């Protein structure tokens, strides 16, 4: 057993970001990533294009319909959803997992910040995570102060806030009810990884990983390979790394990063950051989860949620 310091990332980039907090978590077993010799890893690799196949799920925006510091949930769940797609060999339909479920249950944090590894730990302990169409993203949690969250249902871990449906308009006497037998995914194990070679191995063998980064330097990123070796390495944001590439002009490698600020940011929601110097803290605080199972065949329910 090892003592792991988990970062509580505020994700409050662009406004008055809080100081980071570290929360010690006991009795967390680290999953040992399969090792491939660095000499046999390709110079460039991305799960967005493996022999012409895209293994990444859809892009996300954590700040709609209102501002929410849920980067920790977006980075971790985006990577987990991608890993399921990889194992399923990009079979239709994509499985997208519910980020709002983590916020409702405070599994790893809230709209005020959280931790990517703690998200995986919570899913493992709870037993599963529902699909996104069970509990769509609302950018709200129980501690949200945004106006858009004021008139929403309570954000708790009650069954109705894990998976729900509504039978008709409220003006016609409609109500929302919990779905008890819902499509979900489970994880077999989770852990942390750091350092270029270990990160590459984990990405290449198992899929994208969720990593911490100093987002103060990327607010106004508009494209290209970002190279800021002297920038601070404090972590206040979580992203996912989906692969790496090599600059044809310099032969320097870079990370391919997926953010959760929408496709209008960066390079269609992605960015490239120079590899090997722990720039922006990218190579010191990464997490991953290994999928165990996911629902392929549902228990059919009536439209109004009966029989479930």
C-alpha positions in Angstrom: 0.0 0.0 0.0 1.2 3.5 -0.8 0.3 7.0 0.4 -0.7 9.0 -2.6 -1.2 12.8 -2.5 -4.2 13.6 -4.6 -4.4 17.0 -6.1 -7.6 19.0 -5.6 -7.6 21.0 -8.8 -9.7 24.1 -8.8 -10.1 24.3 -12.6 -11.0 28.0 -12.0 -8.8 29.2 -14.8 -9.3 32.8 -16.0 -10.9 33.9 -12.7 -9.5 34.1 -9.1 -8.1 30.6 -8.9 -7.7 29.2 -5.4 -4.6 27.7 -3.9 -4.3 24.0 -4.7 -5.0 21.5 -1.9 -3.5 18.0 -1.5 -5.5 15.3 0.2 -3.7 12.2 1.3 -5.5 9.0 0.4 -4.6 5.7 2.1 -4.7 2.1 0.9 -4.7 2.8 -2.9 -3.1 0.0 -4.9 -1.3 1.3 -8.0 -1.9 -0.6 -11.2 1.4 -1.3 -12.8 1.3 -0.3 -16.5 2.5 -2.8 -19.1 6.0 -1.9 -20.2 7.1 -1.6 -23.8 10.7 -0.7 -24.6 11.0 3.0 -25.5 12.9 1.8 -28.5 9.9 0.0 -29.9 7.3 2.8 -29.3 6.5 4.8 -32.4 7.9 8.4 -32.8 4.3 9.6 -33.2 1.1 8.0 -32.0 -2.5 9.2 -31.5 -5.7 7.4 -30.6 -7.5 9.8 -32.9 -6.0 8.0 -35.9 -4.8 4.4 -35.7 -4.7 3.0 -39.2 -7.4 5.4 -40.2 -9.7 4.7 -37.2 -10.7 7.3 -34.6 -10.9 5.8 -31.1 -11.8 9.0 -29.3 -15.3 9.8 -28.1 -16.8 13.3 -28.6 -15.3 16.6 -27.5 -16.7 18.2 -24.3 -17.2 21.7 -22.8 -17.3 21.8 -19.0 -18.5 25.4 -18.9 -22.0 25.1 -20.5 -24.8 25.6 -19.7 -23.0 27.5 -16.9 -19.4 27.9 -15.5 -18.3 24.8 -13.6 -14.9 23.8 -12.4 -15.3 20.1 -13.3 -12.2 19.6 -15.4 -11.2 16.7 -13.1 -14.3 14.9 -14.1 -14.1 15.7 -17.8 -10.5 14.7 -18.1 -10.9 11.4 -16.2 -14.2 10.4 -17.8 -13.2 11.4 -21.3 -10.2 9.1 -21.0 -12.2 6.3 -19.5 -14.9 6.5 -22.3 -12.1 6.5 -24.9 -10.6 3.4 -23.4 -13.9 1.6 -23.6 -14.2 2.6 -27.3 -10.7 1.2 -27.9 -11.5 -2.2 -26.3 -14.7 -2.3 -28.3 -12.7 -1.6 -31.5 -14.7 1.6 -32.2 -17.9 -0.4 -32.5 -21.1 1.7 -32.9 -22.5 3.3 -30.8 -19.9 5.1 -28.7 -20.4 4.7 -25.0 -20.2 8.1 -23.3 -20.2 8.1 -19.5 -22.1 10.5 -17.1 -20.0 13.3 -15.7 -23.0 14.8 -13.9 -23.3 11.6 -11.9 -19.9 12.3 -10.4 -21.0 15.9 -9.5 -24.3 14.8 -8.0 -22.5 12.2 -5.8 -19.5 14.3 -5.2 -17.3 11.4 -6.4 -14.0 13.2 -6.6 -15.1 16.8 -6.3 -17.7 19.3 -7.4 -18.0 22.4 -9.6 -15.6 24.0 -7.2 -12.8 21.6 -8.1 -11.8 18.0 -7.6 -9.3 15.2 -8.4 -9.0 12.9 -11.3 -7.6 9.9 -9.4 -10.3 10.3 -6.7 -12.9 10.1 -9.4 -11.7 6.7 -10.5 -11.4 5.6 -6.9 -15.0 6.6 -6.2 -16.4 4.8 -9.3 -14.5 1.7 -8.2 -16.0 1.8 -4.7 -19.5 2.7 -5.8 -19.5 -0.1 -8.3 -20.4 1.5 -11.6 -20.9 4.7 -13.5 -24.1 5.3 -15.7 -24.1 6.2 -19.3 -24.5 9.9 -20.2 -28.1 9.6 -21.4 -29.0 8.5 -17.9 -27.8 11.7 -16.3 -26.8 14.4 -18.8 -24.3 17.1 -17.9 -25.9 20.2 -16.2 -22.7 22.0 -15.0 -24.1 22.1 -11.5 -23.3 20.6 -8.1 -24.7 21.0 -4.6 -22.2 23.8 -3.9 -22.9 25.7 -7.1 -23.8 29.4 -6.9 -24.6 29.9 -10.6 -28.0 31.2 -11.4 -28.5 28.4 -13.9 -28.3 25.9 -11.0 -30.8 27.6 -8.7 -34.0 26.0 -10.0 -32.6 22.6 -10.8 -33.4 19.4 -8.8 -31.2 18.8 -5.8 -27.7 17.6 -6.7 -27.4 14.6 -4.4 -26.6 10.9 -4.9 -30.2 9.8 -4.5 -31.3 7.2 -7.1 -33.2 9.8 -9.1 -29.9 11.7 -9.5 -28.0 8.6 -10.7 -30.3 7.7 -13.6 -33.8 9.3 -14.3 -36.5 9.9 -16.9 -39.6 12.2 -16.9 -42.9 11.0 -18.2 -44.6 14.2 -19.5 -44.7 18.0 -19.1 -44.9 19.2 -15.5 -47.9 21.4 -16.5 -49.7 18.2 -17.3 -48.9 16.5 -14.0 -45.7 14.9 -15.2 -43.0 13.7 -12.8 -39.5 12.4 -13.0 -38.6 9.0 -11.7 -35.4 7.0 -11.1 -34.3 4.2 -13.4 -33.0 1.4 -11.2 -31.7 -0.9 -14.0 -29.6 1.4 -16.1 -26.8 0.9 -18.7 -23.4 1.4 -16.9 -19.7 0.7 -17.0 -17.3 -0.6 -14.3 -13.6 -0.4 -13.8 -11.2 -3.2 -12.8 -8.4 -1.1 -11.4 -7.0 2.4 -11.4 -3.7 4.1 -10.6 -1.3 6.9 -11.3 1.6 7.3 -13.6 4.3 10.0 -14.2 7.3 10.5 -16.4 7.6 10.4 -20.2 8.3 6.7 -20.7 5.7 5.5 -18.3 3.1 7.8 -19.7 3.8 6.8 -23.3 3.6 3.1 -22.3 0.3 3.5 -20.5 -1.2 5.5 -23.4 0.1 3.2 -26.1 -1.0 0.0 -24.4 -4.3 1.0 -22.8 -5.5 4.4 -24.0 -5.6 8.1 -23.0 -4.7 9.2 -19.5 -5.9 12.2 -17.4 -3.2 14.6 -16.3 -2.7 17.8 -14.3 -1.5 21.0 -16.0 -0.9 24.7 -15.3 -3.8 26.1 -17.3 -2.8 29.8 -16.8 -0.5 29.5 -19.8 -3.1 28.0 -22.1 -6.1 30.3 -21.8 -5.1 32.1 -25.0 -3.6 29.1 -26.9 -4.5 29.4 -30.5 -2.5 26.6 -32.1 0.9 25.2 -32.7 3.4 23.5 -30.4 3.5 25.3 -27.1 7.0 25.5 -25.7 7.2 27.2 -22.3 10.0 25.5 -20.4 10.3 28.4 -17.9 6.6 28.6 -17.0 5.4 27.6 -13.6 4.6 23.9 -13.1 1.8 24.3 -10.6 -1.3 22.3 -11.4 -4.8 23.8 -11.5 -6.5 22.0 -14.3 -7.0 18.4 -15.6 -6.9 17.4 -19.2 -6.4 14.1 -21.1 -3.4 13.1 -23.2 -4.4 11.0 -26.2 -1.0 10.6 -27.9 2.2 12.3 -29.0 3.8 13.6 -32.1 7.1 14.8 -33.5 8.0 18.2 -34.9 9.3 17.7 -38.4 11.4 20.9 -38.2 13.2 20.2 -34.8 12.6 16.4 -34.2 11.3 17.4 -30.8 8.4 15.4 -29.5 5.2 16.8 -28.1 2.1 15.7 -26.2 -1.3 15.7 -27.9 -3.7 17.0 -25.3 -7.5 17.1 -25.3 -9.1 19.9 -23.2 -12.7 20.3 -22.0 -13.3 23.9 -23.2 -15.2 23.1 -26.4 -14.0 22.7 -30.0 -13.7 26.5 -30.5 -10.7 26.5 -28.3 -7.1 25.6 -29.4 -6.9 23.2 -32.3 -10.5 22.0 -32.4 -10.4 21.5 -28.7 -6.9 20.0 -28.7 -3.4 21.4 -28.1 0.2 20.3 -28.5 2.8 20.8 -25.7 6.5 20.1 -25.8 7.5 16.8 -24.2 10.3 15.9 -21.8 10.8 18.9 -19.5 7.6 18.5 -17.4 6.3 21.7 -19.0 3.3 23.1 -17.1 3.6 20.1 -14.8 2.2 17.8 -17.4 4.4 14.8 -16.6 4.0 14.6 -12.8 0.4 13.9 -12.0 -1.5 11.6 -14.3 -4.2 9.0 -13.6 -5.9 6.2 -15.5 -8.5 3.5 -15.0 -8.8 0.0 -16.7 -12.4 -0.7 -17.8 -13.9 -4.0 -16.6 -17.3 -4.1 -18.2 -20.0 -2.1 -19.9 -23.6 -2.7 -20.8 -24.1 -4.0 -24.3 -27.8 -5.2 -24.0 -30.2 -3.2 -21.8 -33.2 -4.3 -19.8 -36.0 -2.6 -21.8 -38.0 0.0 -19.9 -41.2 1.8 -20.9 -40.8 5.4 -22.0 -42.1 6.7 -18.6 -39.6 4.6 -16.7 -42.0 1.8 -15.6 -40.7 -1.8 -15.4 -37.3 -0.4 -14.3 
